[in-house]
Structures are given as C-alpha cells and as structure tokens.
Amino acid sequence: MKIGISTASLYPLHTEDAILEVAKLGVSDTEIFLNSVSELSGEVFAVIQGLVRDYRLNIMSLHPFTSPLETLFLFSSYDRRFAELSDLYKRHFDMMNKINAGIFVVHGAYKDSKCPDEMYVERFRDLVLIGKSMGITVAQENVCYCKSGKLEFLEMLSRELGDDAHFVLDIKQVLRYGGEVFQYVKSLGKKIVHLHLSDSDETRDCLPIGDGNFDFAGLFRELRAVGYNGGAVVELYRDNYAEYSRLAESVEKLREISKNA
C-alpha cells in the first residue's frame, strides 16, 4: 500500500510550500489540499506542477477548500448554484489531470441540511459523472458533522450509486461520529478508494502514529480482506504535532505495520 502525507497537515502554509515540505521529508506520495482558487492555474499552479515533476511526486488525491460550501451550492434546491460549483470543480478536475491526481474528495451536505436523500443522490451522481467524463474519481468522505458521518447514509449512497459509489475513509471522523472503524470497512468494502489516517487513544484523536493505540495492524488486515487496493495519507491538524519530521515518522510506522500485518 502506498502511504503518504496530506498537505492539509501543514496548513496554513501556502499549498506550494506545503508540497515542498512533504517532498523535503522524502515522502513522494501525497494528497494536495487546495486552499485557494488562485492555485488552480497561473503562476502558483506552475510552481505546484514544477514541484510535482521535479520531486517525482505521486499525487493520490486532491481535497478542495470549498467543502463548507457544498451544502449551499451542491445540495440545495437552487440549481444555479449547483452549476456554479460544478463549473469550479471542473477546473479542479482539469488541474488534477495535469498532475495525474485521480481522486477528488467531497464532504457533502451538513447533517442538519434539509437536502432529502433523493436529491443528494441525484446531485452526487451528477458530480460523479462529470468527474468520470474527465477521468476523475469523485469520492465521498465520511465527515462527522455531515450526512456522510453516518454509516447508514453511506450504505444508502452505495446502494443507489452502484459501481459509481466511491468512498474516502477517515478514521478520526468515524471515531468523532461515535462509529466503529472496522464496521465501516466491512460495509463499504471495495468501494473505499482512499484513506485518511491518524492515531487515537481513549481520550484523544488526530495523533501522530504511535502516540495512540489504534489497531492499525487489524485495520490493514480488514482492508485486505475486502480487497482494498488504494493508498493512504497521514492527515493531522497542525496543533496535533510539533515537528514536520513527525509526519514522516508516521508514514514509516504505517508502512512497517502494513508490511507485517
């Protein structure tokens, strides 16, 4: 399994600076968290593209900073807003093709949104098909404060979308929702295409790997049992670790656990 670092872990560094720090850590697999529309093209994107090329980075996925807008734009009854954010996401997909990134991460609607399941499925399917037409896999991430935090909602989405359903599993978000990580793996199975990993213990989450007691060996065994063939990134918040080196150490620990699980 390819295991890397999400540049979200280095926020609020400018995206290109975060990519450079990941590269300097000697980690070639990464997820880019895009933080501004200006990073999609022009001079900033040229720098990003140059870093990806020069350091031979494997960009597994891209996460847009516009996730908080998805409730209002993608999953409201006002169709013009859906068209507007879809057009912006097409620009993201175009950028992703230029750096060979394959997975686009969506949070979706907040859990108190009035968007009915039928509309959610219709809108999400439309976005999936747009991505598919451009060679991009649009994947639903489980997020504790969104509809997607609930396993039953993800199972519904999986049934309705069939082969077009893909998921990003974030284990800290499962724990924050009060769920059971292995049950999400068993239920979503091969439709999980990407992982956001961090450690946890009885009172804390979003920890560097090794600072908690999460059963990563068991997780990797469960993933193999369902035929998982995607990658993973360490995703921490900046106030949850001290030195950038902790990110690289986390990657190495996960690689070792995965190899021996």
C-alpha positions in Angstrom: 0.0 0.0 0.0 1.3 3.5 -0.9 1.3 5.6 2.2 2.0 9.4 2.2 1.1 12.7 3.7 -1.8 15.1 3.1 -0.6 18.7 2.7 -3.6 19.6 5.0 -1.3 18.6 7.8 0.8 21.6 7.1 -2.0 24.2 7.0 -1.7 27.2 6.9 1.4 27.0 4.8 0.7 28.1 1.2 -0.1 24.9 -0.7 3.1 25.0 -2.8 5.2 25.4 0.3 3.4 22.5 2.0 4.1 20.3 -1.1 7.7 21.3 -0.9 8.0 20.4 2.8 6.4 17.0 2.1 8.9 16.4 -0.7 11.8 17.5 1.6 10.7 14.9 4.1 11.4 12.3 1.4 7.8 11.3 1.0 6.7 11.0 -2.6 3.0 10.0 -2.1 0.7 12.8 -1.1 -2.7 14.3 -1.1 -3.0 18.0 -2.0 -5.3 20.1 0.0 -6.0 23.1 -2.3 -6.6 26.3 -0.4 -7.4 28.9 -3.0 -8.9 29.3 -6.4 -5.7 31.1 -7.5 -3.8 27.7 -7.1 -5.8 26.1 -9.9 -3.9 28.0 -12.7 -1.4 30.7 -13.4 1.9 31.2 -11.6 1.0 29.3 -8.5 -0.1 26.3 -10.3 3.1 26.4 -12.4 5.1 26.2 -9.2 2.9 23.3 -8.0 3.3 21.5 -11.3 7.1 22.0 -11.2 7.4 20.6 -7.7 5.3 17.5 -8.7 7.6 17.0 -11.7 10.9 17.8 -10.1 10.4 15.7 -7.0 8.5 12.9 -8.9 5.6 13.1 -6.6 2.6 10.8 -6.8 -0.5 12.9 -6.1 -3.0 10.4 -5.0 -5.9 12.8 -4.3 -7.0 16.4 -4.2 -9.2 17.9 -1.4 -10.8 21.3 -2.2 -11.1 24.1 0.4 -14.6 24.7 -0.8 -16.1 21.7 1.2 -18.0 24.1 3.6 -19.8 25.5 0.5 -21.1 22.1 -0.7 -24.2 22.2 1.4 -25.3 25.6 -0.1 -24.1 25.0 -3.7 -24.3 21.3 -4.5 -27.1 20.1 -2.2 -29.6 22.9 -2.1 -32.8 23.2 -4.3 -31.3 26.1 -6.2 -29.9 24.6 -9.4 -27.9 27.6 -10.5 -25.6 27.2 -7.5 -25.0 23.6 -8.4 -24.0 24.6 -11.9 -21.6 27.2 -10.5 -19.7 24.9 -8.1 -19.7 22.1 -10.7 -18.0 24.5 -13.1 -15.4 25.3 -10.5 -14.9 21.6 -9.8 -14.4 21.0 -13.5 -11.4 23.4 -13.1 -10.2 21.3 -10.3 -10.5 18.1 -12.4 -8.6 19.8 -15.2 -5.8 20.7 -12.8 -5.8 17.1 -11.4 -5.3 15.7 -14.9 -2.2 17.9 -15.3 -0.6 16.5 -12.2 -2.0 12.9 -12.6 -4.2 13.1 -9.5 -7.0 10.6 -9.6 -9.3 11.0 -6.6 -11.4 14.1 -5.7 -12.6 14.3 -2.1 -16.1 15.5 -1.3 -17.5 16.2 2.2 -21.1 16.8 1.0 -24.0 18.4 2.9 -24.0 19.1 6.7 -26.0 16.7 8.7 -28.7 19.3 9.6 -29.2 20.1 5.9 -32.7 19.9 4.6 -31.5 18.1 1.5 -33.5 14.9 1.1 -31.7 11.7 0.3 -33.2 11.5 -3.2 -31.8 15.0 -4.1 -28.4 14.2 -2.5 -28.1 11.0 -4.6 -29.1 12.9 -7.8 -26.7 15.7 -7.2 -23.8 13.5 -6.2 -24.4 11.2 -9.2 -24.3 14.3 -11.5 -20.9 15.3 -10.0 -19.6 11.8 -10.2 -20.5 11.6 -13.9 -18.8 14.9 -14.6 -15.7 13.7 -12.9 -15.9 10.3 -14.7 -16.1 12.1 -18.1 -12.8 13.9 -17.2 -11.1 10.7 -15.9 -11.5 11.7 -12.2 -13.0 9.5 -9.4 -15.3 11.6 -7.2 -15.3 10.1 -3.7 -17.5 10.7 -0.7 -15.5 11.2 2.6 -17.1 10.3 5.9 -17.2 13.5 8.0 -18.7 13.6 11.5 -20.6 16.9 11.1 -22.0 15.9 7.7 -24.7 13.5 6.5 -21.7 11.3 5.4 -20.7 10.7 9.0 -23.5 8.1 9.4 -22.7 4.7 8.1 -26.3 4.0 7.1 -26.2 7.1 4.9 -23.0 5.9 3.2 -24.6 2.5 2.7 -27.6 4.1 1.1 -25.4 6.1 -1.2 -23.5 2.9 -2.1 -26.7 1.1 -3.0 -28.1 3.9 -5.1 -25.0 4.7 -7.0 -23.8 1.1 -7.5 -20.5 0.9 -9.2 -20.2 4.7 -9.3 -20.0 4.9 -5.5 -16.5 5.5 -4.1 -15.5 6.5 -0.5 -12.7 8.1 1.4 -12.4 6.6 4.9 -11.2 9.0 7.6 -10.8 7.0 10.8 -10.7 10.0 13.1 -14.0 11.2 11.6 -15.5 7.8 12.3 -14.4 8.0 15.9 -15.7 11.5 16.3 -19.1 10.4 15.0 -19.1 7.5 17.5 -18.8 4.8 14.9 -16.7 1.6 14.7 -14.0 1.9 12.1 -13.9 -1.8 11.1 -17.6 -1.8 10.5 -17.3 1.0 8.0 -14.6 -1.1 6.3 -16.7 -4.2 6.2 -19.8 -2.4 5.0 -18.2 -0.2 2.3 -15.7 -2.8 1.2 -14.0 -2.4 -2.2 -15.8 1.0 -2.7 -13.3 2.5 -0.3 -10.6 4.0 -2.6 -8.6 6.2 -0.2 -7.7 6.5 3.5 -7.0 9.4 5.9 -5.1 8.0 8.8 -4.2 9.3 12.3 -3.7 7.7 15.7 -6.0 7.9 18.7 -6.4 6.7 22.3 -9.3 6.6 24.8 -9.5 10.4 25.1 -7.7 11.9 22.1 -7.7 11.6 18.3 -5.8 13.0 15.3 -2.5 12.0 16.8 0.8 11.1 15.1 1.1 7.4 14.5 2.5 5.7 17.6 1.2 8.4 20.0 -2.1 6.4 20.5 -3.2 2.8 20.5 -5.4 2.4 17.4 -5.2 -1.1 15.9 -3.6 -0.3 12.5 -2.5 -3.9 12.0 -6.1 -5.0 12.4 -7.2 -2.2 10.1 -4.8 -3.3 7.3 -5.9 -6.9 7.7 -9.6 -5.9 7.4 -8.8 -3.8 4.3 -7.0 -6.7 2.7 -10.0 -8.9 3.5 -12.3 -6.7 1.5 -9.8 -6.4 -1.4 -8.7 -2.8 -0.8 -6.1 -1.6 -3.3 -6.0 2.1 -2.7 -3.5 4.3 -0.8 -3.4 6.2 2.4 -2.3 9.5 3.7 -1.4 10.7 7.2 -3.7 13.6 7.9 -3.2 15.6 11.1 -4.1 19.1 12.3 -1.1 21.4 12.8 -1.7 21.8 16.5 -1.6 18.0 17.0 2.1 17.6 16.4 5.3 19.6 16.9 7.9 19.0 14.1 7.3 18.1 10.5 9.5 15.1 11.0 6.7 13.5 13.0 4.7 13.3 9.7 7.5 11.3 8.0 7.9 9.1 11.1 4.2 8.4 11.0 4.4 7.3 7.4 7.3 5.0 8.1 5.5 3.4 11.1 2.4 2.8 9.0 4.5 1.3 6.2 6.1 -1.1 8.7 2.8 -2.1 10.3 1.2 -2.6 6.9 4.1 -4.8 5.8 3.9 -7.0 8.9 0.1 -7.1 9.4 
